[in-house]
Amino acid sequence: MKNILKITSFAFLLISYASCTDSIDPIVSANGLKLNSTAPSGPFVLSPVDGDNVLTTLTWDPADSGVNTVSPKYTVEIAKTGTNFEKPIIANTPSTALKVVWQEGYINSLLLDNGFVPDTAVDLDIRVKAVLGDNVNTFVQYSNTTSMKVTPFAQVTLAFTKNADNPANAPKMISSGLYTSDCEGYAWLEAGSYRFYTAVGGVFQSSNPFYGDNGSGALVLNGAAINIATAGFYMIKADISKSPRTYSVTTSEWGIFGLAKPFPTAVNRKMIYNVATKKWELTVVLNGGRPFKFRNTASTLILGGFDATKVGADYAGKSMSYNGTDIFLAGTTPLTYIVTLDLNTPRAYTYTLVKQ
């Protein structure tokens, strides 16, 4: 009889404990969290002229975990189709909102930063992750998956290619930014006929689309070759988003000017182009404590930019900009320098000064 009473009492204790536990730690369950179809649904071919445009809007129904006092935080995840979200890419700032608006520029940068190839369509899987609780004790729930096809783009780059040459080895021009197409570059050109080749998937090859002259001084797809009559160093420009599409190929010689150069300072000291090194060079006496810049001898183009970390030593200048700041020389006395101007990398023009 005593044993029966003990067992009965223990059973009541268990029931009581279970009731208390349920009231303190409610049971959660995965309900709701339906990801709706994207609007619009694509496929999407992203463009540099549409960076601020809305690509699509994602909405979803709230996650119903059975706990009404706290709202979960939602994160949109994307991954290449077929990878089962092995390495998901976070595609928004986690929040309690039930909607995300994607702009073209944002998605394009996200894809490029995660290794997707420009100008190549990719199938993406999309899902929403809901997290309830703190970092120690969380309840995670995933939505259904939807799909989207997107073609990202890279910063516009063109290859000014001589007929029968490989565009991969031709001089390159690049735009001023991700959402522009005002390509610019410098190169030594041999006499001959040239075309502007485009990149496909980040690769230049002779089978890619190209631009040529339309007969009126503008660019058109599959246009006529552009004739360069005389070998020399040229500034090459093209803008394929304008209407009409424009281009120019003009001779470009460079020199040094400024107070650091011996008098008369109003006259450029012309530099000499070294075909072997593909750089402009000059051995010249320059006055310490005074500034100089690089100037195109046939125009008003001026390159400047001072690297303060190199004062008092042999210089290796950072990338310069048009109408940039003066380049100051260390010391107070005249010294002989070998000055080099490197215009080979489009829009990343640099210089060096080596004291003799």
C-alpha positions in Angstrom: 0.0 0.0 0.0 2.8 2.4 0.9 4.5 1.6 -2.5 1.3 2.4 -4.3 1.0 5.7 -2.6 4.7 6.6 -3.4 4.2 5.8 -7.1 1.0 7.8 -7.3 2.6 10.8 -5.6 5.6 10.6 -8.0 3.2 10.6 -11.0 1.5 13.7 -9.8 4.8 15.4 -9.4 5.8 14.6 -13.0 2.5 16.0 -14.3 2.9 19.1 -12.3 6.5 19.6 -13.5 5.5 19.1 -17.1 2.7 21.7 -16.8 5.2 24.2 -15.3 7.7 23.5 -18.1 5.2 24.1 -20.8 4.2 27.4 -19.3 7.8 28.6 -19.2 9.1 27.2 -22.5 6.3 27.1 -25.0 6.6 24.6 -27.9 7.5 26.3 -31.2 6.6 25.0 -34.6 7.3 25.9 -38.2 4.3 27.4 -39.9 3.7 30.2 -42.4 6.7 31.8 -44.1 5.6 31.5 -47.6 7.8 33.3 -50.2 5.6 34.8 -52.9 6.5 34.9 -56.5 8.8 37.8 -57.5 7.2 40.8 -59.2 8.4 41.2 -61.9 9.7 37.7 -62.3 12.3 38.1 -65.0 14.5 36.9 -66.7 16.6 40.0 -66.0 19.4 41.4 -68.1 21.1 44.0 -65.9 22.4 47.2 -67.5 24.9 49.9 -66.5 22.3 52.6 -67.4 19.7 51.2 -65.0 21.7 51.0 -61.7 19.1 52.8 -59.6 16.1 51.2 -61.1 14.1 48.7 -59.1 14.8 45.1 -60.3 12.1 43.3 -58.4 10.2 43.1 -55.1 10.2 40.1 -52.8 7.4 39.6 -50.3 6.5 36.8 -47.9 4.0 35.7 -45.3 5.1 36.0 -41.7 6.6 33.0 -40.0 4.1 31.5 -37.4 6.2 29.7 -34.8 3.4 29.7 -32.2 5.1 32.5 -30.2 3.3 35.8 -30.6 5.3 38.0 -28.3 8.4 38.3 -30.5 8.8 39.0 -34.3 11.5 36.9 -36.0 14.2 38.5 -38.1 14.1 37.7 -41.8 17.1 37.2 -44.1 16.9 36.7 -47.9 19.3 34.1 -49.1 20.3 33.4 -52.7 22.4 30.6 -54.3 23.2 29.2 -57.7 20.5 26.7 -58.7 21.5 23.2 -58.0 23.8 23.9 -55.0 21.1 23.4 -52.4 22.2 26.6 -50.6 25.5 25.0 -49.6 27.0 28.5 -49.5 24.1 30.9 -49.3 24.6 34.6 -50.1 23.0 37.1 -47.9 20.9 39.4 -50.1 19.5 41.9 -47.6 20.0 43.4 -44.1 18.2 41.2 -41.6 15.0 42.8 -40.3 11.5 42.1 -39.2 10.1 43.5 -42.4 8.1 41.2 -44.8 9.4 42.8 -48.0 12.7 43.5 -49.8 13.1 45.8 -52.8 16.1 45.0 -55.0 17.8 47.6 -57.2 19.7 46.5 -60.3 23.0 48.0 -59.1 22.8 46.3 -55.8 22.1 42.8 -57.2 24.7 43.3 -59.9 27.4 44.2 -57.3 26.3 41.3 -55.1 26.7 38.8 -57.9 30.1 40.1 -59.1 31.4 40.2 -55.5 30.5 36.5 -55.2 32.2 35.3 -58.3 29.5 35.3 -60.9 30.7 36.0 -64.4 29.5 39.2 -66.1 27.5 38.9 -69.4 26.5 35.3 -68.5 23.0 34.4 -67.4 22.8 32.5 -64.1 19.9 30.7 -62.5 19.4 31.6 -58.9 17.4 30.0 -56.1 15.9 32.4 -53.5 14.6 31.7 -50.0 13.8 33.5 -46.8 15.3 32.5 -43.4 13.4 33.4 -40.3 15.3 33.5 -36.9 13.4 33.6 -33.6 15.4 34.2 -30.4 18.9 35.2 -29.6 22.2 33.8 -30.7 22.3 31.1 -28.0 18.7 29.8 -28.2 17.3 30.3 -31.7 14.5 28.7 -33.7 15.3 28.8 -37.5 12.7 28.4 -40.2 13.1 28.5 -44.0 10.5 29.4 -46.6 9.8 27.7 -49.9 12.3 28.4 -52.8 11.7 30.5 -55.9 13.9 30.9 -58.9 15.2 33.8 -61.0 17.5 34.1 -64.1 19.8 37.1 -64.0 22.6 38.3 -66.3 25.0 40.7 -64.5 27.3 43.2 -66.2 30.8 44.4 -65.6 32.3 47.9 -65.9 32.3 48.6 -69.6 35.7 47.7 -71.2 36.6 47.8 -74.9 39.6 46.5 -76.8 40.8 48.7 -79.7 42.0 45.9 -81.9 43.9 45.9 -85.2 42.5 43.7 -87.9 43.6 40.1 -87.6 45.0 40.7 -84.1 43.7 39.0 -80.9 41.4 41.4 -78.9 42.7 39.9 -75.7 46.1 41.4 -76.4 44.9 44.7 -77.7 44.9 48.1 -75.9 42.0 48.4 -73.5 39.7 51.3 -72.6 37.5 51.4 -69.5 34.6 53.5 -68.4 34.7 56.0 -65.6 32.4 53.9 -63.4 30.2 50.9 -63.1 27.1 52.8 -64.5 28.8 54.7 -67.4 30.2 53.7 -70.8 32.6 56.6 -71.4 35.6 54.4 -72.2 39.1 55.9 -72.2 42.6 54.6 -72.6 46.1 55.3 -74.1 48.3 53.2 -76.4 50.9 53.1 -79.0 49.2 52.1 -82.3 50.7 50.8 -85.5 49.3 52.0 -88.8 46.4 49.9 -89.8 42.6 49.3 -89.5 41.0 48.9 -86.1 37.8 48.0 -84.4 36.3 48.3 -80.8 35.7 44.8 -79.5 33.5 44.1 -76.5 34.0 41.5 -73.8 31.7 38.5 -73.4 31.7 36.9 -70.0 34.7 39.1 -69.1 36.7 37.5 -72.0 37.9 39.3 -75.2 38.1 37.2 -78.4 37.7 37.7 -82.1 34.3 36.1 -82.2 32.8 38.7 -79.8 30.6 41.6 -81.1 32.6 44.7 -82.2 31.9 48.3 -83.1 33.1 50.1 -86.2 32.5 53.4 -88.0 29.0 53.9 -89.5 30.4 56.1 -92.3 29.6 59.3 -90.5 32.1 59.3 -87.7 30.0 57.4 -85.2 30.1 53.8 -83.9 27.7 51.0 -85.0 27.8 47.3 -84.4 29.7 45.5 -87.2 30.7 48.9 -88.6 33.6 49.6 -91.0 37.1 49.5 -89.7 38.7 52.7 -88.3 41.9 53.6 -90.1 45.0 54.8 -88.3 47.3 56.3 -90.9 50.4 56.9 -88.8 52.0 54.9 -86.0 52.2 56.8 -82.7 50.9 57.3 -79.2 47.2 57.9 -79.1 44.4 58.7 -76.6 41.4 56.5 -77.5 37.8 57.2 -76.4 34.5 55.6 -77.1 31.0 55.9 -75.6 28.6 53.2 -76.6 25.6 54.4 -74.7 25.3 57.7 -76.4 23.1 58.3 -79.4 24.9 58.4 -81.7 27.7 56.3 -80.2 30.9 58.4 -80.3 34.6 57.8 -80.5 37.9 59.6 -81.0 41.5 58.5 -81.6 43.9 61.5 -81.2 47.7 61.8 -80.9 48.8 62.4 -77.4 52.3 63.6 -76.3 53.3 64.4 -72.8 55.7 66.6 -70.9 56.4 68.2 -67.5 55.5 71.7 -66.5 55.4 73.7 -63.2 57.7 75.6 -60.9 59.9 72.5 -60.2 61.1 72.6 -63.8 64.0 75.0 -64.7 62.9 78.2 -66.3 61.1 79.2 -68.5 58.3 77.4 -66.7 55.7 78.3 -69.2 57.3 75.8 -71.7 56.7 72.1 -71.3 59.7 69.8 -71.1 58.6 67.2 -73.6 59.0 63.6 -72.5 60.1 60.8 -74.8 58.0 57.7 -75.4 59.9 54.4 -74.9 58.3 51.8 -77.2 60.1 49.0 -75.3 58.8 49.9 -71.8 55.6 51.5 -73.1 56.1 54.5 -70.9 57.0 58.2 -71.2 60.4 59.0 -69.8 62.7 62.0 -69.2 65.9 62.7 -67.4 65.6 66.2 -66.1 66.8 68.6 -63.4 63.9 69.6 -61.0 63.9 72.1 -58.2 63.3 70.8 -54.7 60.4 72.3 -52.7 58.5 73.2 -55.9 55.5 71.6 -57.7 55.0 70.1 -61.1 52.4 68.2 -63.1 52.2 66.2 -66.3 50.6 67.9 -69.3 49.5 66.8 -72.7 51.5 68.9 -75.2 48.7 69.1 -77.7 45.8 70.0 -75.4 44.9 71.2 -71.9 44.9 67.7 -70.3 46.7 67.8 -67.0 47.5 64.9 -64.7 48.4 65.5 -61.0 48.3 63.9 -57.6 50.7 64.0 -54.7 51.7 60.9 -52.8 52.6 62.3 -49.3 54.1 59.1 -48.1 57.0 59.3 -50.6 58.3 62.8 -49.6 62.1 62.8 -49.4 62.6 59.4 -51.1 62.4 58.0 -54.6 58.8 58.4 -55.6 56.2 55.9 -56.8 53.2 58.0 -57.3 49.6 56.8 -56.7 47.1 56.9 -59.5 46.6 60.4 -60.8 43.6 62.3 -61.9 42.9 65.0 -64.4 43.5 68.5 -62.9 44.8 66.7 -59.8 46.9 68.3 -57.1 50.5 69.4 -57.6 53.3 67.0 -57.2 55.8 68.5 -54.8 59.5 67.6 -54.7 61.4 67.1 -51.5 64.3 69.3 -50.4 65.2 72.8 -51.6 67.9 72.3 -54.2 67.9 71.2 -57.8 68.5 67.5 -58.4 68.5 65.3 -61.5 65.6 62.8 -61.8 64.5 60.1 -64.2 60.8 60.8 -64.5 58.5 58.1 -65.8 54.8 58.4 -66.8 52.8 55.2 -67.2 49.5 55.5 -69.1 49.1 51.8 -69.8 46.4 51.0 -67.3 43.2 52.9 -68.3 42.1 55.4 -65.7 44.9 54.4 -63.3 47.8 56.6 -64.5 50.9 56.6 -62.4 54.4 58.1 -62.3 57.8 57.4 -60.8 60.8 59.7 -59.9 64.2 58.3 -59.3 67.0 60.6 -58.0 70.3 60.3 -59.8 
